[in-house]
Every structure is written in C-alpha cells, then in structure tokens.
Amino acid sequence: MSQSDKTRATVDIYGRSYTIIGEEQAHHVRMVASLVDQKMREIHDKNKSLDTTKLAVLTAVNTMNDYLKLKDDYAELRNSIKQKEEQNKND
C-alpha cells in the first residue's frame, strides 16, 4: 500500500491533537482514539496525580491486559464450539 492509499485522520486524545496515518478507515481511527481518550480520563479520575506519560503507559498496560483477556476468552469460545461440533458429529 502506497502512502497515497493510506487514510489520514486528525484526532484529539487527552487534550492533544494527533494526525494518524494508516490503513484503517478514518471513522475507525476516530473511534479508537475516542476509546483511548476515555480510558485515559477514567484512569486519571482514579489517580489525579499521574503525569501524562505515566497516564499513557497505564492506559497502554490496561488496554493490553483487556486485549489478552479477550483473546483468551475468544480461544476458549472457539474450542467450546469446536467440541460441540465434534459431539454433534458423533451423536
């Protein structure tokens, strides 16, 4: 994909403007940025003494933790479906 094929979206995260260039649609990038902003504000509300860098790192850690949990849940769900499909074939 060439640079001209990429999408450019300007978003606001925690009071700062960022231009993000990538392959995703602009509305998707804005939604992701909105979720990051929401998570940063949520963490800040619980600990107002955090500077922006620490807040960003904690947001990344929380987000990755959520991602890994969802990934595990997805794998369990797929295994469960696979087992049920195999049971149905044997019945």
HTML snippet that shows the backbone in 3Dmol.js (N, CA, C, O; Angstrom):
<script src="https://3Dmol.org/build/3Dmol-min.js"></script>
<div id="view" style="width:600px;height:400px;position:relative"></div>
<script>
const pdb = `
ATOM      1  N   MET A   1       0.851  -1.183   0.000  1.00  0.00           N
ATOM      2  CA  MET A   1       0.000   0.000   0.000  1.00  0.00           C
ATOM      3  C   MET A   1       0.890   1.236   0.000  1.00  0.00           C
ATOM      4  O   MET A   1       1.773   1.376   0.845  1.00  0.00           O
ATOM      5  N   SER A   2       0.655   2.110  -0.932  1.00  0.00           N
ATOM      6  CA  SER A   2       1.472   3.314  -1.017  1.00  0.00           C
ATOM      7  C   SER A   2       0.975   4.366  -0.031  1.00  0.00           C
ATOM      8  O   SER A   2      -0.125   4.260   0.510  1.00  0.00           O
ATOM      9  N   GLN A   3       1.788   5.358   0.187  1.00  0.00           N
ATOM     10  CA  GLN A   3       1.437   6.435   1.119  1.00  0.00           C
ATOM     11  C   GLN A   3       0.141   7.120   0.688  1.00  0.00           C
ATOM     12  O   GLN A   3      -0.648   7.532   1.538  1.00  0.00           O
ATOM     13  N   SER A   4      -0.091   7.247  -0.634  1.00  0.00           N
ATOM     14  CA  SER A   4      -1.294   7.927  -1.116  1.00  0.00           C
ATOM     15  C   SER A   4      -2.559   7.112  -0.859  1.00  0.00           C
ATOM     16  O   SER A   4      -3.657   7.669  -0.846  1.00  0.00           O
ATOM     17  N   ASP A   5      -2.422   5.791  -0.652  1.00  0.00           N
ATOM     18  CA  ASP A   5      -3.571   4.935  -0.379  1.00  0.00           C
ATOM     19  C   ASP A   5      -3.964   4.940   1.096  1.00  0.00           C
ATOM     20  O   ASP A   5      -5.020   4.418   1.453  1.00  0.00           O
ATOM     21  N   LYS A   6      -3.151   5.509   1.933  1.00  0.00           N
ATOM     22  CA  LYS A   6      -3.404   5.472   3.369  1.00  0.00           C
ATOM     23  C   LYS A   6      -4.391   6.564   3.772  1.00  0.00           C
ATOM     24  O   LYS A   6      -4.526   7.600   3.121  1.00  0.00           O
ATOM     25  N   THR A   7      -5.072   6.279   4.876  1.00  0.00           N
ATOM     26  CA  THR A   7      -6.049   7.218   5.424  1.00  0.00           C
ATOM     27  C   THR A   7      -5.369   8.124   6.441  1.00  0.00           C
ATOM     28  O   THR A   7      -4.516   7.685   7.212  1.00  0.00           O
ATOM     29  N   ARG A   8      -5.758   9.386   6.429  1.00  0.00           N
ATOM     30  CA  ARG A   8      -5.222  10.363   7.376  1.00  0.00           C
ATOM     31  C   ARG A   8      -6.392  10.864   8.211  1.00  0.00           C
ATOM     32  O   ARG A   8      -7.407  11.313   7.677  1.00  0.00           O
ATOM     33  N   ALA A   9      -6.235  10.779   9.538  1.00  0.00           N
ATOM     34  CA  ALA A   9      -7.283  11.260  10.440  1.00  0.00           C
ATOM     35  C   ALA A   9      -6.642  12.053  11.563  1.00  0.00           C
ATOM     36  O   ALA A   9      -5.651  11.623  12.154  1.00  0.00           O
ATOM     37  N   THR A  10      -7.207  13.200  11.849  1.00  0.00           N
ATOM     38  CA  THR A  10      -6.752  14.010  12.972  1.00  0.00           C
ATOM     39  C   THR A  10      -7.711  13.754  14.124  1.00  0.00           C
ATOM     40  O   THR A  10      -8.927  13.880  13.979  1.00  0.00           O
ATOM     41  N   VAL A  11      -7.148  13.394  15.265  1.00  0.00           N
ATOM     42  CA  VAL A  11      -7.951  13.037  16.435  1.00  0.00           C
ATOM     43  C   VAL A  11      -7.458  13.806  17.651  1.00  0.00           C
ATOM     44  O   VAL A  11      -6.346  14.334  17.667  1.00  0.00           O
ATOM     45  N   ASP A  12      -8.304  13.858  18.661  1.00  0.00           N
ATOM     46  CA  ASP A  12      -7.945  14.502  19.918  1.00  0.00           C
ATOM     47  C   ASP A  12      -7.919  13.429  21.005  1.00  0.00           C
ATOM     48  O   ASP A  12      -8.917  12.748  21.243  1.00  0.00           O
ATOM     49  N   ILE A  13      -6.773  13.287  21.655  1.00  0.00           N
ATOM     50  CA  ILE A  13      -6.635  12.338  22.760  1.00  0.00           C
ATOM     51  C   ILE A  13      -6.076  13.095  23.955  1.00  0.00           C
ATOM     52  O   ILE A  13      -4.969  13.631  23.917  1.00  0.00           O
ATOM     53  N   TYR A  14      -6.859  13.121  24.996  1.00  0.00           N
ATOM     54  CA  TYR A  14      -6.470  13.752  26.252  1.00  0.00           C
ATOM     55  C   TYR A  14      -5.956  15.187  26.050  1.00  0.00           C
ATOM     56  O   TYR A  14      -4.928  15.591  26.592  1.00  0.00           O
ATOM     57  N   GLY A  15      -6.720  15.929  25.247  1.00  0.00           N
ATOM     58  CA  GLY A  15      -6.431  17.345  25.052  1.00  0.00           C
ATOM     59  C   GLY A  15      -5.337  17.659  24.044  1.00  0.00           C
ATOM     60  O   GLY A  15      -4.971  18.822  23.877  1.00  0.00           O
ATOM     61  N   ARG A  16      -4.811  16.648  23.371  1.00  0.00           N
ATOM     62  CA  ARG A  16      -3.771  16.877  22.366  1.00  0.00           C
ATOM     63  C   ARG A  16      -4.246  16.344  21.024  1.00  0.00           C
ATOM     64  O   ARG A  16      -4.933  15.326  20.946  1.00  0.00           O
ATOM     65  N   SER A  17      -3.869  17.044  19.988  1.00  0.00           N
ATOM     66  CA  SER A  17      -4.262  16.672  18.639  1.00  0.00           C
ATOM     67  C   SER A  17      -3.172  15.802  18.004  1.00  0.00           C
ATOM     68  O   SER A  17      -1.983  16.104  18.109  1.00  0.00           O
ATOM     69  N   TYR A  18      -3.594  14.723  17.346  1.00  0.00           N
ATOM     70  CA  TYR A  18      -2.674  13.811  16.675  1.00  0.00           C
ATOM     71  C   TYR A  18      -3.197  13.543  15.268  1.00  0.00           C
ATOM     72  O   TYR A  18      -4.400  13.383  15.067  1.00  0.00           O
ATOM     73  N   THR A  19      -2.300  13.497  14.310  1.00  0.00           N
ATOM     74  CA  THR A  19      -2.660  13.066  12.969  1.00  0.00           C
ATOM     75  C   THR A  19      -2.165  11.636  12.822  1.00  0.00           C
ATOM     76  O   THR A  19      -0.975  11.354  12.958  1.00  0.00           O
ATOM     77  N   ILE A  20      -3.099  10.747  12.542  1.00  0.00           N
ATOM     78  CA  ILE A  20      -2.788   9.324  12.436  1.00  0.00           C
ATOM     79  C   ILE A  20      -2.961   8.908  10.982  1.00  0.00           C
ATOM     80  O   ILE A  20      -3.999   9.153  10.367  1.00  0.00           O
ATOM     81  N   ILE A  21      -1.935   8.280  10.453  1.00  0.00           N
ATOM     82  CA  ILE A  21      -1.947   7.813   9.073  1.00  0.00           C
ATOM     83  C   ILE A  21      -1.873   6.296   9.099  1.00  0.00           C
ATOM     84  O   ILE A  21      -0.989   5.720   9.733  1.00  0.00           O
ATOM     85  N   GLY A  22      -2.807   5.650   8.404  1.00  0.00           N
ATOM     86  CA  GLY A  22      -2.799   4.195   8.399  1.00  0.00           C
ATOM     87  C   GLY A  22      -3.761   3.626   7.385  1.00  0.00           C
ATOM     88  O   GLY A  22      -4.286   4.341   6.531  1.00  0.00           O
ATOM     89  N   GLU A  23      -3.984   2.344   7.488  1.00  0.00           N
ATOM     90  CA  GLU A  23      -4.810   1.635   6.523  1.00  0.00           C
ATOM     91  C   GLU A  23      -6.285   1.571   6.921  1.00  0.00           C
ATOM     92  O   GLU A  23      -7.134   1.258   6.087  1.00  0.00           O
ATOM     93  N   GLU A  24      -6.595   1.860   8.172  1.00  0.00           N
ATOM     94  CA  GLU A  24      -7.978   1.794   8.640  1.00  0.00           C
ATOM     95  C   GLU A  24      -8.773   3.014   8.164  1.00  0.00           C
ATOM     96  O   GLU A  24      -8.213   4.069   7.866  1.00  0.00           O
ATOM     97  N   GLN A  25     -10.081   2.836   8.105  1.00  0.00           N
ATOM     98  CA  GLN A  25     -10.969   3.940   7.746  1.00  0.00           C
ATOM     99  C   GLN A  25     -10.897   5.025   8.816  1.00  0.00           C
ATOM    100  O   GLN A  25     -10.662   4.729   9.988  1.00  0.00           O
ATOM    101  N   ALA A  26     -11.097   6.265   8.422  1.00  0.00           N
ATOM    102  CA  ALA A  26     -10.993   7.399   9.349  1.00  0.00           C
ATOM    103  C   ALA A  26     -11.960   7.253  10.524  1.00  0.00           C
ATOM    104  O   ALA A  26     -11.597   7.564  11.659  1.00  0.00           O
ATOM    105  N   HIS A  27     -13.187   6.786  10.272  1.00  0.00           N
ATOM    106  CA  HIS A  27     -14.153   6.650  11.378  1.00  0.00           C
ATOM    107  C   HIS A  27     -13.674   5.609  12.390  1.00  0.00           C
ATOM    108  O   HIS A  27     -13.934   5.746  13.585  1.00  0.00           O
ATOM    109  N   HIS A  28     -12.984   4.580  11.929  1.00  0.00           N
ATOM    110  CA  HIS A  28     -12.439   3.573  12.844  1.00  0.00           C
ATOM    111  C   HIS A  28     -11.327   4.180  13.702  1.00  0.00           C
ATOM    112  O   HIS A  28     -11.268   3.946  14.909  1.00  0.00           O
ATOM    113  N   VAL A  29     -10.457   4.951  13.078  1.00  0.00           N
ATOM    114  CA  VAL A  29      -9.361   5.603  13.799  1.00  0.00           C
ATOM    115  C   VAL A  29      -9.929   6.554  14.845  1.00  0.00           C
ATOM    116  O   VAL A  29      -9.429   6.609  15.969  1.00  0.00           O
ATOM    117  N   ARG A  30     -10.972   7.306  14.486  1.00  0.00           N
ATOM    118  CA  ARG A  30     -11.600   8.232  15.443  1.00  0.00           C
ATOM    119  C   ARG A  30     -12.234   7.472  16.612  1.00  0.00           C
ATOM    120  O   ARG A  30     -12.173   7.926  17.755  1.00  0.00           O
ATOM    121  N   MET A  31     -12.841   6.319  16.326  1.00  0.00           N
ATOM    122  CA  MET A  31     -13.436   5.521  17.394  1.00  0.00           C
ATOM    123  C   MET A  31     -12.355   5.004  18.336  1.00  0.00           C
ATOM    124  O   MET A  31     -12.520   5.066  19.555  1.00  0.00           O
ATOM    125  N   VAL A  32     -11.259   4.498  17.793  1.00  0.00           N
ATOM    126  CA  VAL A  32     -10.151   4.001  18.626  1.00  0.00           C
ATOM    127  C   VAL A  32      -9.595   5.139  19.481  1.00  0.00           C
ATOM    128  O   VAL A  32      -9.372   4.970  20.679  1.00  0.00           O
ATOM    129  N   ALA A  33      -9.376   6.287  18.864  1.00  0.00           N
ATOM    130  CA  ALA A  33      -8.853   7.443  19.600  1.00  0.00           C
ATOM    131  C   ALA A  33      -9.805   7.853  20.717  1.00  0.00           C
ATOM    132  O   ALA A  33      -9.367   8.215  21.809  1.00  0.00           O
ATOM    133  N   SER A  34     -11.090   7.797  20.446  1.00  0.00           N
ATOM    134  CA  SER A  34     -12.086   8.143  21.458  1.00  0.00           C
ATOM    135  C   SER A  34     -12.024   7.175  22.638  1.00  0.00           C
ATOM    136  O   SER A  34     -12.148   7.591  23.790  1.00  0.00           O
ATOM    137  N   LEU A  35     -11.834   5.893  22.355  1.00  0.00           N
ATOM    138  CA  LEU A  35     -11.720   4.902  23.428  1.00  0.00           C
ATOM    139  C   LEU A  35     -10.451   5.097  24.243  1.00  0.00           C
ATOM    140  O   LEU A  35     -10.471   4.932  25.462  1.00  0.00           O
ATOM    141  N   VAL A  36      -9.349   5.444  23.588  1.00  0.00           N
ATOM    142  CA  VAL A  36      -8.098   5.724  24.295  1.00  0.00           C
ATOM    143  C   VAL A  36      -8.288   6.944  25.193  1.00  0.00           C
ATOM    144  O   VAL A  36      -7.887   6.935  26.357  1.00  0.00           O
ATOM    145  N   ASP A  37      -8.897   7.983  24.648  1.00  0.00           N
ATOM    146  CA  ASP A  37      -9.161   9.199  25.428  1.00  0.00           C
ATOM    147  C   ASP A  37     -10.032   8.882  26.639  1.00  0.00           C
ATOM    148  O   ASP A  37      -9.768   9.350  27.747  1.00  0.00           O
ATOM    149  N   GLN A  38     -11.061   8.091  26.417  1.00  0.00           N
ATOM    150  CA  GLN A  38     -11.972   7.702  27.509  1.00  0.00           C
ATOM    151  C   GLN A  38     -11.229   6.928  28.589  1.00  0.00           C
ATOM    152  O   GLN A  38     -11.419   7.188  29.777  1.00  0.00           O
ATOM    153  N   LYS A  39     -10.393   5.991  28.195  1.00  0.00           N
ATOM    154  CA  LYS A  39      -9.641   5.177  29.161  1.00  0.00           C
ATOM    155  C   LYS A  39      -8.655   6.055  29.933  1.00  0.00           C
ATOM    156  O   LYS A  39      -8.503   5.886  31.143  1.00  0.00           O
ATOM    157  N   MET A  40      -7.985   6.986  29.255  1.00  0.00           N
ATOM    158  CA  MET A  40      -7.046   7.880  29.950  1.00  0.00           C
ATOM    159  C   MET A  40      -7.785   8.720  30.984  1.00  0.00           C
ATOM    160  O   MET A  40      -7.302   8.897  32.103  1.00  0.00           O
ATOM    161  N   ARG A  41      -8.936   9.229  30.620  1.00  0.00           N
ATOM    162  CA  ARG A  41      -9.710  10.054  31.556  1.00  0.00           C
ATOM    163  C   ARG A  41     -10.228   9.227  32.734  1.00  0.00           C
ATOM    164  O   ARG A  41     -10.272   9.703  33.868  1.00  0.00           O
ATOM    165  N   GLU A  42     -10.615   7.990  32.452  1.00  0.00           N
ATOM    166  CA  GLU A  42     -11.069   7.081  33.506  1.00  0.00           C
ATOM    167  C   GLU A  42      -9.946   6.813  34.516  1.00  0.00           C
ATOM    168  O   GLU A  42     -10.175   6.851  35.725  1.00  0.00           O
ATOM    169  N   ILE A  43      -8.753   6.546  34.025  1.00  0.00           N
ATOM    170  CA  ILE A  43      -7.609   6.296  34.905  1.00  0.00           C
ATOM    171  C   ILE A  43      -7.230   7.567  35.655  1.00  0.00           C
ATOM    172  O   ILE A  43      -6.905   7.520  36.841  1.00  0.00           O
ATOM    173  N   HIS A  44      -7.272   8.705  34.960  1.00  0.00           N
ATOM    174  CA  HIS A  44      -6.948   9.978  35.610  1.00  0.00           C
ATOM    175  C   HIS A  44      -7.922  10.296  36.742  1.00  0.00           C
ATOM    176  O   HIS A  44      -7.527  10.819  37.784  1.00  0.00           O
ATOM    177  N   ASP A  45      -9.196   9.973  36.526  1.00  0.00           N
ATOM    178  CA  ASP A  45     -10.198  10.220  37.573  1.00  0.00           C
ATOM    179  C   ASP A  45      -9.898   9.440  38.846  1.00  0.00           C
ATOM    180  O   ASP A  45     -10.247   9.877  39.943  1.00  0.00           O
ATOM    181  N   LYS A  46      -9.249   8.283  38.700  1.00  0.00           N
ATOM    182  CA  LYS A  46      -8.914   7.453  39.857  1.00  0.00           C
ATOM    183  C   LYS A  46      -7.595   7.850  40.502  1.00  0.00           C
ATOM    184  O   LYS A  46      -7.364   7.557  41.675  1.00  0.00           O
ATOM    185  N   ASN A  47      -6.723   8.519  39.741  1.00  0.00           N
ATOM    186  CA  ASN A  47      -5.418   8.935  40.267  1.00  0.00           C
ATOM    187  C   ASN A  47      -4.994  10.237  39.589  1.00  0.00           C
ATOM    188  O   ASN A  47      -4.300  10.235  38.573  1.00  0.00           O
ATOM    189  N   LYS A  48      -5.427  11.337  40.176  1.00  0.00           N
ATOM    190  CA  LYS A  48      -5.210  12.654  39.561  1.00  0.00           C
ATOM    191  C   LYS A  48      -3.763  13.132  39.601  1.00  0.00           C
ATOM    192  O   LYS A  48      -3.432  14.130  38.962  1.00  0.00           O
ATOM    193  N   SER A  49      -2.898  12.444  40.335  1.00  0.00           N
ATOM    194  CA  SER A  49      -1.506  12.882  40.439  1.00  0.00           C
ATOM    195  C   SER A  49      -0.622  12.369  39.297  1.00  0.00           C
ATOM    196  O   SER A  49       0.542  12.758  39.203  1.00  0.00           O
ATOM    197  N   LEU A  50      -1.151  11.508  38.433  1.00  0.00           N
ATOM    198  CA  LEU A  50      -0.341  10.957  37.338  1.00  0.00           C
ATOM    199  C   LEU A  50      -0.048  12.016  36.286  1.00  0.00           C
ATOM    200  O   LEU A  50      -0.930  12.772  35.880  1.00  0.00           O
ATOM    201  N   ASP A  51       1.215  12.056  35.848  1.00  0.00           N
ATOM    202  CA  ASP A  51       1.522  12.934  34.716  1.00  0.00           C
ATOM    203  C   ASP A  51       1.076  12.226  33.429  1.00  0.00           C
ATOM    204  O   ASP A  51       0.721  11.048  33.452  1.00  0.00           O
ATOM    205  N   THR A  52       1.098  12.946  32.329  1.00  0.00           N
ATOM    206  CA  THR A  52       0.580  12.415  31.066  1.00  0.00           C
ATOM    207  C   THR A  52       1.330  11.175  30.600  1.00  0.00           C
ATOM    208  O   THR A  52       0.711  10.249  30.075  1.00  0.00           O
ATOM    209  N   THR A  53       2.635  11.133  30.778  1.00  0.00           N
ATOM    210  CA  THR A  53       3.411   9.967  30.346  1.00  0.00           C
ATOM    211  C   THR A  53       3.006   8.727  31.131  1.00  0.00           C
ATOM    212  O   THR A  53       2.760   7.673  30.545  1.00  0.00           O
ATOM    213  N   LYS A  54       2.938   8.847  32.448  1.00  0.00           N
ATOM    214  CA  LYS A  54       2.538   7.699  33.271  1.00  0.00           C
ATOM    215  C   LYS A  54       1.105   7.286  32.954  1.00  0.00           C
ATOM    216  O   LYS A  54       0.784   6.098  32.916  1.00  0.00           O
ATOM    217  N   LEU A  55       0.258   8.268  32.731  1.00  0.00           N
ATOM    218  CA  LEU A  55      -1.131   8.004  32.384  1.00  0.00           C
ATOM    219  C   LEU A  55      -1.216   7.239  31.060  1.00  0.00           C
ATOM    220  O   LEU A  55      -2.005   6.302  30.931  1.00  0.00           O
ATOM    221  N   ALA A  56      -0.412   7.636  30.087  1.00  0.00           N
ATOM    222  CA  ALA A  56      -0.397   6.956  28.791  1.00  0.00           C
ATOM    223  C   ALA A  56       0.106   5.522  28.924  1.00  0.00           C
ATOM    224  O   ALA A  56      -0.437   4.613  28.296  1.00  0.00           O
ATOM    225  N   VAL A  57       1.136   5.317  29.734  1.00  0.00           N
ATOM    226  CA  VAL A  57       1.669   3.962  29.928  1.00  0.00           C
ATOM    227  C   VAL A  57       0.634   3.093  30.643  1.00  0.00           C
ATOM    228  O   VAL A  57       0.416   1.950  30.241  1.00  0.00           O
ATOM    229  N   LEU A  58       0.002   3.604  31.680  1.00  0.00           N
ATOM    230  CA  LEU A  58      -1.026   2.830  32.375  1.00  0.00           C
ATOM    231  C   LEU A  58      -2.205   2.517  31.462  1.00  0.00           C
ATOM    232  O   LEU A  58      -2.792   1.439  31.551  1.00  0.00           O
ATOM    233  N   THR A  59      -2.548   3.447  30.595  1.00  0.00           N
ATOM    234  CA  THR A  59      -3.613   3.205  29.617  1.00  0.00           C
ATOM    235  C   THR A  59      -3.216   2.081  28.674  1.00  0.00           C
ATOM    236  O   THR A  59      -4.026   1.203  28.378  1.00  0.00           O
ATOM    237  N   ALA A  60      -1.975   2.102  28.199  1.00  0.00           N
ATOM    238  CA  ALA A  60      -1.495   1.036  27.318  1.00  0.00           C
ATOM    239  C   ALA A  60      -1.491  -0.313  28.035  1.00  0.00           C
ATOM    240  O   ALA A  60      -1.896  -1.321  27.456  1.00  0.00           O
ATOM    241  N   VAL A  61      -1.043  -0.339  29.276  1.00  0.00           N
ATOM    242  CA  VAL A  61      -0.997  -1.582  30.050  1.00  0.00           C
ATOM    243  C   VAL A  61      -2.422  -2.113  30.272  1.00  0.00           C
ATOM    244  O   VAL A  61      -2.677  -3.303  30.083  1.00  0.00           O
ATOM    245  N   ASN A  62      -3.333  -1.245  30.666  1.00  0.00           N
ATOM    246  CA  ASN A  62      -4.727  -1.654  30.869  1.00  0.00           C
ATOM    247  C   ASN A  62      -5.350  -2.166  29.581  1.00  0.00           C
ATOM    248  O   ASN A  62      -6.060  -3.172  29.583  1.00  0.00           O
ATOM    249  N   THR A  63      -5.087  -1.481  28.496  1.00  0.00           N
ATOM    250  CA  THR A  63      -5.647  -1.877  27.207  1.00  0.00           C
ATOM    251  C   THR A  63      -5.099  -3.225  26.757  1.00  0.00           C
ATOM    252  O   THR A  63      -5.851  -4.063  26.260  1.00  0.00           O
ATOM    253  N   MET A  64      -3.808  -3.441  26.926  1.00  0.00           N
ATOM    254  CA  MET A  64      -3.208  -4.719  26.536  1.00  0.00           C
ATOM    255  C   MET A  64      -3.724  -5.840  27.431  1.00  0.00           C
ATOM    256  O   MET A  64      -3.943  -6.956  26.959  1.00  0.00           O
ATOM    257  N   ASN A  65      -3.919  -5.560  28.708  1.00  0.00           N
ATOM    258  CA  ASN A  65      -4.496  -6.549  29.616  1.00  0.00           C
ATOM    259  C   ASN A  65      -5.900  -6.945  29.149  1.00  0.00           C
ATOM    260  O   ASN A  65      -6.231  -8.130  29.100  1.00  0.00           O
ATOM    261  N   ASP A  66      -6.714  -5.956  28.811  1.00  0.00           N
ATOM    262  CA  ASP A  66      -8.058  -6.232  28.298  1.00  0.00           C
ATOM    263  C   ASP A  66      -7.989  -7.058  27.014  1.00  0.00           C
ATOM    264  O   ASP A  66      -8.761  -8.000  26.836  1.00  0.00           O
ATOM    265  N   TYR A  67      -7.071  -6.707  26.128  1.00  0.00           N
ATOM    266  CA  TYR A  67      -6.896  -7.422  24.868  1.00  0.00           C
ATOM    267  C   TYR A  67      -6.545  -8.895  25.111  1.00  0.00           C
ATOM    268  O   TYR A  67      -7.131  -9.785  24.494  1.00  0.00           O
ATOM    269  N   LEU A  68      -5.600  -9.145  26.000  1.00  0.00           N
ATOM    270  CA  LEU A  68      -5.183 -10.521  26.272  1.00  0.00           C
ATOM    271  C   LEU A  68      -6.316 -11.342  26.891  1.00  0.00           C
ATOM    272  O   LEU A  68      -6.482 -12.519  26.571  1.00  0.00           O
ATOM    273  N   LYS A  69      -7.091 -10.717  27.777  1.00  0.00           N
ATOM    274  CA  LYS A  69      -8.241 -11.412  28.354  1.00  0.00           C
ATOM    275  C   LYS A  69      -9.256 -11.773  27.270  1.00  0.00           C
ATOM    276  O   LYS A  69      -9.773 -12.890  27.247  1.00  0.00           O
ATOM    277  N   LEU A  70      -9.537 -10.835  26.380  1.00  0.00           N
ATOM    278  CA  LEU A  70     -10.477 -11.097  25.290  1.00  0.00           C
ATOM    279  C   LEU A  70      -9.953 -12.162  24.340  1.00  0.00           C
ATOM    280  O   LEU A  70     -10.716 -12.990  23.842  1.00  0.00           O
ATOM    281  N   LYS A  71      -8.665 -12.138  24.094  1.00  0.00           N
ATOM    282  CA  LYS A  71      -8.045 -13.140  23.221  1.00  0.00           C
ATOM    283  C   LYS A  71      -8.200 -14.534  23.834  1.00  0.00           C
ATOM    284  O   LYS A  71      -8.525 -15.491  23.131  1.00  0.00           O
ATOM    285  N   ASP A  72      -7.968 -14.646  25.137  1.00  0.00           N
ATOM    286  CA  ASP A  72      -8.145 -15.928  25.828  1.00  0.00           C
ATOM    287  C   ASP A  72      -9.609 -16.365  25.805  1.00  0.00           C
ATOM    288  O   ASP A  72      -9.910 -17.532  25.558  1.00  0.00           O
ATOM    289  N   ASP A  73     -10.513 -15.426  26.062  1.00  0.00           N
ATOM    290  CA  ASP A  73     -11.945 -15.748  26.024  1.00  0.00           C
ATOM    291  C   ASP A  73     -12.353 -16.232  24.632  1.00  0.00           C
ATOM    292  O   ASP A  73     -13.139 -17.170  24.500  1.00  0.00           O
ATOM    293  N   TYR A  74     -11.821 -15.598  23.613  1.00  0.00           N
ATOM    294  CA  TYR A  74     -12.121 -15.972  22.228  1.00  0.00           C
ATOM    295  C   TYR A  74     -11.613 -17.379  21.933  1.00  0.00           C
ATOM    296  O   TYR A  74     -12.316 -18.176  21.311  1.00  0.00           O
ATOM    297  N   ALA A  75     -10.405 -17.686  22.371  1.00  0.00           N
ATOM    298  CA  ALA A  75      -9.835 -19.024  22.156  1.00  0.00           C
ATOM    299  C   ALA A  75     -10.681 -20.080  22.874  1.00  0.00           C
ATOM    300  O   ALA A  75     -10.942 -21.147  22.319  1.00  0.00           O
ATOM    301  N   GLU A  76     -11.105 -19.787  24.098  1.00  0.00           N
ATOM    302  CA  GLU A  76     -11.954 -20.722  24.847  1.00  0.00           C
ATOM    303  C   GLU A  76     -13.287 -20.935  24.131  1.00  0.00           C
ATOM    304  O   GLU A  76     -13.778 -22.060  24.034  1.00  0.00           O
ATOM    305  N   LEU A  77     -13.855 -19.861  23.641  1.00  0.00           N
ATOM    306  CA  LEU A  77     -15.124 -19.949  22.934  1.00  0.00           C
ATOM    307  C   LEU A  77     -14.983 -20.783  21.656  1.00  0.00           C
ATOM    308  O   LEU A  77     -15.838 -21.617  21.360  1.00  0.00           O
ATOM    309  N   ARG A  78     -13.919 -20.559  20.914  1.00  0.00           N
ATOM    310  CA  ARG A  78     -13.680 -21.348  19.695  1.00  0.00           C
ATOM    311  C   ARG A  78     -13.513 -22.823  20.025  1.00  0.00           C
ATOM    312  O   ARG A  78     -14.058 -23.682  19.333  1.00  0.00           O
ATOM    313  N   ASN A  79     -12.761 -23.119  21.083  1.00  0.00           N
ATOM    314  CA  ASN A  79     -12.574 -24.517  21.495  1.00  0.00           C
ATOM    315  C   ASN A  79     -13.904 -25.145  21.907  1.00  0.00           C
ATOM    316  O   ASN A  79     -14.180 -26.297  21.572  1.00  0.00           O
ATOM    317  N   SER A  80     -14.713 -24.399  22.621  1.00  0.00           N
ATOM    318  CA  SER A  80     -16.019 -24.890  23.053  1.00  0.00           C
ATOM    319  C   SER A  80     -16.905 -25.186  21.845  1.00  0.00           C
ATOM    320  O   SER A  80     -17.576 -26.217  21.805  1.00  0.00           O
ATOM    321  N   ILE A  81     -16.909 -24.305  20.884  1.00  0.00           N
ATOM    322  CA  ILE A  81     -17.702 -24.507  19.661  1.00  0.00           C
ATOM    323  C   ILE A  81     -17.195 -25.730  18.907  1.00  0.00           C
ATOM    324  O   ILE A  81     -17.983 -26.548  18.431  1.00  0.00           O
ATOM    325  N   LYS A  82     -15.893 -25.846  18.804  1.00  0.00           N
ATOM    326  CA  LYS A  82     -15.290 -26.989  18.103  1.00  0.00           C
ATOM    327  C   LYS A  82     -15.683 -28.303  18.780  1.00  0.00           C
ATOM    328  O   LYS A  82     -16.023 -29.274  18.104  1.00  0.00           O
ATOM    329  N   GLN A  83     -15.635 -28.332  20.112  1.00  0.00           N
ATOM    330  CA  GLN A  83     -16.005 -29.535  20.855  1.00  0.00           C
ATOM    331  C   GLN A  83     -17.477 -29.884  20.634  1.00  0.00           C
ATOM    332  O   GLN A  83     -17.822 -31.051  20.448  1.00  0.00           O
ATOM    333  N   LYS A  84     -18.340 -28.869  20.655  1.00  0.00           N
ATOM    334  CA  LYS A  84     -19.766 -29.113  20.438  1.00  0.00           C
ATOM    335  C   LYS A  84     -20.032 -29.613  19.027  1.00  0.00           C
ATOM    336  O   LYS A  84     -20.876 -30.486  18.824  1.00  0.00           O
ATOM    337  N   GLU A  85     -19.319 -29.066  18.055  1.00  0.00           N
ATOM    338  CA  GLU A  85     -19.462 -29.536  16.677  1.00  0.00           C
ATOM    339  C   GLU A  85     -19.027 -30.994  16.553  1.00  0.00           C
ATOM    340  O   GLU A  85     -19.675 -31.775  15.857  1.00  0.00           O
ATOM    341  N   GLU A  86     -17.940 -31.366  17.220  1.00  0.00           N
ATOM    342  CA  GLU A  86     -17.464 -32.749  17.189  1.00  0.00           C
ATOM    343  C   GLU A  86     -18.442 -33.683  17.893  1.00  0.00           C
ATOM    344  O   GLU A  86     -18.666 -34.807  17.446  1.00  0.00           O
ATOM    345  N   GLN A  87     -19.025 -33.213  18.998  1.00  0.00           N
ATOM    346  CA  GLN A  87     -20.033 -34.003  19.710  1.00  0.00           C
ATOM    347  C   GLN A  87     -21.240 -34.252  18.811  1.00  0.00           C
ATOM    348  O   GLN A  87     -21.767 -35.363  18.760  1.00  0.00           O
ATOM    349  N   ASN A  88     -21.670 -33.215  18.107  1.00  0.00           N
ATOM    350  CA  ASN A  88     -22.829 -33.333  17.230  1.00  0.00           C
ATOM    351  C   ASN A  88     -22.569 -34.317  16.093  1.00  0.00           C
ATOM    352  O   ASN A  88     -23.479 -35.030  15.671  1.00  0.00           O
ATOM    353  N   LYS A  89     -21.336 -34.362  15.596  1.00  0.00           N
ATOM    354  CA  LYS A  89     -20.987 -35.314  14.533  1.00  0.00           C
ATOM    355  C   LYS A  89     -21.045 -36.748  15.047  1.00  0.00           C
ATOM    356  O   LYS A  89     -21.413 -37.662  14.309  1.00  0.00           O
ATOM    357  N   ASN A  90     -20.681 -36.942  16.309  1.00  0.00           N
ATOM    358  CA  ASN A  90     -20.627 -38.279  16.905  1.00  0.00           C
ATOM    359  C   ASN A  90     -21.980 -38.768  17.407  1.00  0.00           C
ATOM    360  O   ASN A  90     -22.157 -39.963  17.644  1.00  0.00           O
ATOM    361  N   ASP A  91     -22.943 -37.847  17.574  1.00  0.00           N
ATOM    362  CA  ASP A  91     -24.273 -38.237  18.086  1.00  0.00           C
ATOM    363  C   ASP A  91     -25.164 -38.782  16.991  1.00  0.00           C
ATOM    364  O   ASP A  91     -26.308 -39.153  17.253  1.00  0.00           O
TER     365      ASP A  91
END
`;
const viewer = $3Dmol.createViewer("view");
viewer.addModel(pdb, "pdb");
viewer.setStyle({}, {cartoon: {color: "spectrum"}});
viewer.zoomTo();
viewer.render();
</script>
